[in-house]
């Protein structure tokens, strides 16, 4: 069975699964953009080009997009004209969490259900829909976070391997949080879609939403010990957030930029290793200060040493 790929946290993944979809995040970093640059404007962001590259290489036949930015709209238009897709759909979602937006999103969900259900030749399965929700559990122990624009899987794996603490990917689709409070099974389909629209829009917002103040929770976590802030070339949305975070956090902060190719990731390895080394130094300094404090005259450790 062909997989249905998606790229946005606002994609109604649970609905697609309830209609027979086998869904997977599209987040591959290609070697280059040979195919994409033949059909796309040179100034669209690297992520948009990576989506085009995967599809034009024949690796993807089903794709659901959300109109999050001009690049994704351009990608949709190019792919629609290419004729290479078995199923291509773009959800036209308003960038705010207010009543009219929820009503519009509910209507979009019903339209998608009809179109995708006809394509898969499946009817909506309420049981599968409710079981598909997997609320994200936030890490409680000391960790680092990748924030900003989405980071390719290969670059994230490189970041994880370089760091002295666990790393959580909090970019884009990876900080998705839907269905923390599930509805009752008695709801009919229309009522479920109204509830679902609210859940999708009420997530930790991305920077493309009109009100993105809720993103502060990502860098105000008391167990957060450092931030790797990632931006993608030709994507300006997240540069503004970086400036705001820089002025409102005391944890170590590294800003990196990629063009979403494997080559650019390799060039960032030295900076990641240097940041990891500085974190290790800070951790050693903190442990040393803690030890010195504990062994000061009159401290519990000092008293135990004297008794021994």
Secondary structure, DSSP 8 states (H G I E B T S, - for coil): ---EEE--TTS-HHHHHHTT--EEE----BS--TTHHHHS-TTS-HHHHHHHHHHHTT--SEEEEE--SHHHHHHHHHHHHHT--SEEEEE---SS-SHHHHHHHHHHHHHHHHHHHHHHT----HHHHHHT--------SSEEEEEES---HHHHHHHHHH-SS-EEE-SGGGG----SS---TT--HHHHHHHHHHHHHTSS--TTSS--GGGGGGT--TTEEEEEEEEETT--HHHHHHHHHHTS--SEEEEEEE-SBHHHHHHTHHHHHHHHHHHHHHHHHHHHHHHHHHTSTTSHHHHHHHH-
